[in-house]
Amino acid sequence: MFRHRTGANNVEDRIVSVRAQQIIDCKCRPAVEVEIRTEGGAVGRGAAPTGTSVGMHESVVLRDGDPSTYKGLSVHKAVDNAANVIGPALFGMNVFDQRSIDERMIALDGTPDKSRLGGNTIYSVSIAAFRAAAAACSIPLYKHIAGRDICTVPVPCFNVINGGRYDVLTQAFNEFLIVPYGTDSVDFSIEMAVAVFQKLSDILTEYLGHKPQVASSYGYAAPSDDPEVILELMQRAIDRCGYTRRIAFALDCASSEMYDKETCTYLLKGKRVSSDELIAYAKCLTERFNLVFIEDLLDENDWTGYCKAVRELKRTIVLGDDLTVTNLALLRKAHETRAVDGFVLKPNQVGTITEAMDAYRFAEQHGMIAVPSGRSGGVVDDVVMDFSVGLEVPLQKNGAPRSGERIEKLNFLMRANARSPGCRLYDISPLLRF
């Protein structure tokens, strides 16, 4: 994995410039962007996305905390750290030695959660170096990751209805997704999803009596606090489009957001329920609806509950996100305790390309599925797309088919597919449990 050019000590591959600046993400929140240049003129640029649902074990997003600018969200400290602390430490390093670059930054930071220099700072530099290496070879980053031409692109998963707290209701589950898998064409997979997303607007209008609200993650705002009602409406849209049995569902519950530590209970349909009750409810959903995976069903520290969920939920894949946060140590624990069937791959959670790749390799070697995902506060040029395509994973979370940075992810898949002879959509049918 990773294509290397000949001459590992080529002077042209040495880092000679590390620049940084503040930009804004798709939600107009400040982000740090880093640009690395090599002696030979190769340039790589990277910016760390941020999430709305953020696990407590994720690397720290360093912000200024000055309420007079961007409501305290500015990242000028992170910019300064990238340019004036990390930059000088990387000068002269070989841009192809990703592990050494990342390990040097980790040592410079010296904290377990990258809180001194900022996980967003370190990750942005890590991406920039990764991209500069691909640029030095004059190939796309995904091809640099694969080390060859790709054969498949992942099935995109679309977050079409967004849960959370609204004025009139609280939908405990965070994301309701469609998975258009019943084709070998990524172009048609995307076309099916777009058609269903647009038809869903009509279905929700019929149900609500008015047009649905656009949620903060660009899907439709949940019309009910009952997950079954929402899945039924989604199925109606699929059926009306003529894609029955070609599109399945998935859930991201983000249950840490609805967990009460004092009572050890979860919110569900306006009531507090135990971990066992939530697992039993999820089991009923899997028996009624075809769910490819359920992500973050339980709190990020409910290891006992996750182990039971894996035993009980036989018709779906149980994924960890806040539980595992793309962290090798947590992923190893999850494997040893059989707490999940796989994990959501979000490299910014752990903070370097190397650590994310180590987590992926461990999962691959131990039969655990990895599902790359963007973050709600994304950028157009998200490196997670190169991970998804270069690693040739089965599935990838794309968000709703609305908003520029999310549409660009879809175009990325179609371009990569078109530029790779014989490439096709990944056949996920052997992974399905329904």
N, C-alpha and C positions, 0 to 999 in steps of 0.2 A: 504494500500500500504506500502511496506517494511516489510520484515519478521524480527522479533526481537527474540532473544533468551531469555530464561527465566533468571530472575535475572538482572534487568536493572543496578544495582549498583555493578555487579560482578567485583571484583578487576582485574580479568584477561583481562577485556575489556578496561582498562585504557591505554591511550597513554603514552609510555615510551621513544619513539625515533622518531625524525623527521629528516631525512637526505635529502640532495638535491645535485644535480649535473647538469652540462650542458651536454645535448645530442644534436643530430641533427635530424631534421625531414626529410620527404621524399624528400624535395628540398634542403637538406644539409644546412638548416638554423638552427642556435642554438635554443634550447628549454630548458626550465627548467623541470627537472624530480624530483619528490619528492617520498620518501619512508617513510611510517609510520609503526611502529611496536607497538604492544600492549604487556602488561604484560604477556599475555598468549601465545605470540609468533605468533599471526596473523599478516600478512604483507600485506600492500596495496601499490600499486605504481601508480602514476599518472603523466601525461605530457600534457600540454595544446597545442593543435594545433593552427595554425594561418591561416588566409585566405589571398587570393590575393585581392578579392573585400571586403574591410572592411568598414563597416558603420561608420559614424562619431559619432554615439551614443553608440558604443561598448565600453566595458571596455578596458583600456589601456594595450598594450603589452609593458612591461618595457624592454628596451634594453640598453646596455652600451653606445652606440654612439661612441665607440673608433674605428676610421677608420683603425687602424693597425691590427685589428683582426676581421675576418669574416665581413669585410666591415661595421663595426659598429653594427652588429646584435648580438653580444655576449650577454649573459644574466647572467653574473657573479653577478651583483647587485641583480637580482631576486633570484639567488641561495642563496646568503648571507641573503637576507630577509627571505627566507623560513626557513633556518636552524637556524638563530640567532635572528630573531625578532618574527616570527610566532611560531617556534618550542617551545621555552620556555613558550609561552602563552598557548599552548595546552597540555603541560605535565599534566598528571593526569586526563584529560577529558575522558569521556566515548565515545568510538569510535562509539557507536550506536546513540549518540545524534548529528546527523548531523546538525540540525538547530543551536544548541548552538555553535558548532565548527565554522560554517560559519559566524554566527553573531559576534562571537568574532573577527574573522579576518576582517570583515567589519568595526567593531569599531576601531580596531588597525590601519587600513588604514586611515579612517576618511575622505575620499574624495568621491564624487559622482561617479567617473569613475574608482576608484581603481588605481589612478595614482601614489600614494605614494609607495605602496608595489608592485604594478603591478597586473593587472588582470590575467596575465599568472601565476604569483606566487601563488596568492590566489586560482585560479582554480585548479592548479596542486595539492596543498595541499588538497583541497576539494575532488578531485577524489581519492587521496590516502586514505583518511579517509573512504570514501564510500566503497572502495574495501576492506579495512581492516575489516570493519564490516561484509561484505559477507564472507570473509576468516575465520572470527571467527566462522561463522555458517557452514563452509565447504560446501558452495553452490555457484553456479555461481552468479555473481552480478545481472544478469537479473532476476533470480529467487528470489533474495532478493528484487528487485524492485516490481515484480509482487505479491510477498507474497504467491505464489502457483505455480503449474505447468502451463506453458503457453499453450494456445490453438491455437494461430496463430502466424505467422511471417509476416512482412510487405512485400508488393510488392516492389522489388528494382527498382529504377529509375536510368538510366545510361546516363551520360553526354557524348555523342558520338562525337559531333562536337562542337568545342570551337570557340567562336567569339573573338572579340578584334581587336587590331591594328596590322596589318601585313605590310610587305614592299609594297605589291601591292594593298592592300585593307583594309578597316576597316569594320568589321561586327559589327553592333551596339549591337546586342543581344549576351549575354555572353555564354549561354549554350543551346544546343539543345539536348533534352533528349528523350530516348525511355522508354516506360513503358510496360513491358511484363506481362499483367494481365490476359490473357485468358486461365488460368489453375488454378488448386487448388494445384499444386506441385511447391514448391520453387525451387527444383532441375531443373525442366523443364523450369520454368520462366528464370532462369539463363542461361540454355542451349540456349533458344531462343535468349536471348540478346547477348550472345557470338557469335552465328551464324550470327546474323544481323550485329554486329560490324565488324566481319571479312569480310562479304560480302560487307559491305560499302566501304572497302578498294578497292575492285574491281570496284565498281560503281564510286567512286571518281577518280580512275585511268582512267576509260573510259572518264569521264567528263573533267578532267584536261589534259589528254595526258601524265601524269607522276604520279608516286606514291604520295599519299598525305603526307603532312608534319605532323609530330607529334607535337601537341601543348603543351604548358607548363603545362596544366592540364591533359595531356596524352590522350585526345581525338584527333580526326583529326582536323587540322587547317581548318577554314572556307574556302570553295572554292569560295565563292561569297559574295557580300555585300547585297544580296537580301535574306531575310529569307524564302521566298516562294520557291526559287530555292533549298535551303538546305533541306527544309521539303520534297520537291518532290523527291530529291535524297535519302533521308532516307526512304520514302515510297517505292521507287523502290527496295531498299535492302530488306525491309520487305516482299514485294510481291514475290521477287525471292526466298526467303527462305520458302515461303509457309505459312507465319504467318499473312496474311491479316486478319484484324478485331480481332486479338489476341494481337496485340501490338499497343499502342497509343503513343501520343507525349506529351511533356511538354516543357516549356521554362523558363529559368531564364534570364531575360533581363538585370539585373544589371544596370538599366538605370541611376543611379546616376553617373556612370562612363562616360556617354555620355551626361550629362546634362550641359548646359551653363547657369550659374546664371544670367549673365548680360542680356541675351535675353530671358531667361525662355523658352529655346527650347531644343529639343532632336535631336541627330543625327539619321537619318534613311535613308539607301540607298544613302549615300553621301550628303543628304540635311538636313537642320534644319527644324524641325516640332514642332508644338505646342503640349501641353498636349492633347487637344481634338483630334488633328489629329493622334497622336500616339494611343489613345484609339480606334479611328475609324479603324485604320489599324489593330490593334489587333483583333477587332471584325470580320473583314473580314477573318483573319487567322483562327479564331475559326469556322467560317462558312464553310471553305474549308477543314480544317484538324481537326481530333479528338484530341483535346488538353485536357489532364486531368487537368492541372493547368498552370497558368502563374504567375511566381514569379518576384517581383521587376519590374513591368512594368513601374513604374514612379520613380521620384526622392524621396529620403528618407524623404524629407520635403514637398512633394506635396500631402498634405492631401485632398485637394479639388479634385484633379485629381483622387485619389484612390476611393473616395466616388462615383464619376461619373463612374469609371471603374466597380465597383461592380454592379451599376445599369444597365450598358450597356452590360457587358459580361455575357450573360446568358448561354452560352454553355461551360463554363469552370470555374474552381475555381480560385479566385484571392488570391494569397498568398503574405504576407509581409515578408521581411527579413531585409533589411537595415531600413525599416520603423519601425519595431517592436523590432528588436535585442533581442529577448527572454526576454524582459523587461516587468514586470507586469504592470507598470504604462502606458507604451506605448500601450500594448496590450489592457488594459482597455479602453484607448482612442479610439483605433481602433474599438473596439466592440461598444462603445457608439455612434460613428459617422458612423458606418457601412462602414468602410474604406476597410476592407478585409474580406474574408471568412475564413481565417486561417493564420497560420504563419509557418515559417521555424524554427525549434527548434535546435539552436546551443548553448549549455550551456556555451561555453567559451565567448560568446558575453556579457553575463551578469556577469559571473565570479565566480559563486558558484553553486553547485548542488542544494541547497535549493531554490535559486532564480529561477533557471530553472524549478524546479518541481512546484513551485508556479505559474509560467507562464503557464505551461502545464495544471495544475488543473483548472485554470481560463478558459482556452480555452475549456477544456472538459466540464465544467459546463455550458458554454454559446454556445455550438454547433459549435465551431470553430475547424477546422481540424488542427492538428499539424504534421508537416513533419520533422522528425529529419534528420540532414545532417552533414556529415563530412566537413572538411575544406581542401583547396587545399594543405596547408602545414601540412599534417596529419602524424600520427604515426601508427604503426602496431596495437597497443593495444588501440584502440580508444573507450572511454567510451560511445560514442554516439550509438554504437552498442547495448550496454546493455540497454540504454534508448529505442531504437527502438523495441527491442524484449520484454523487461520487461513491457513496457507500452502497448504492443500489438496494435501499431498504424497501420493504413492502408497502409501507403506509407513511403518509406525512400530513400533519395538520396545517391547513392553509388559512383558516379564518373564513369569514363570509366573503362571497364574491362581490365585494363592494369596497371602495377606497383604493387609491392608487397603489400603495405598497403591497396590498393583498392581490390585486390584479396582476401586478408585476411578477409575483410568485408563480401564478398560473402561466403567464407568458414564458417565464423561465423554463418551466417543465416542457412546454411545447417546443421551444427553441432547441433545448438539449436533445429532445427526442428526434426532431427533424434533422439535426446535424450529426446524428449517430446512426450509421447504416445498420439496418436490422433491429433497431431498438423498438421496444414495445412496452405497454403498460404491464406492471408486475401482476402476475396471476396470484391473487391472495386466497383463492378457493381452498388450497390445502390448510390454510390457517384458520378458516372459519369453523366455529364450533356449534353453529345452529343448523 
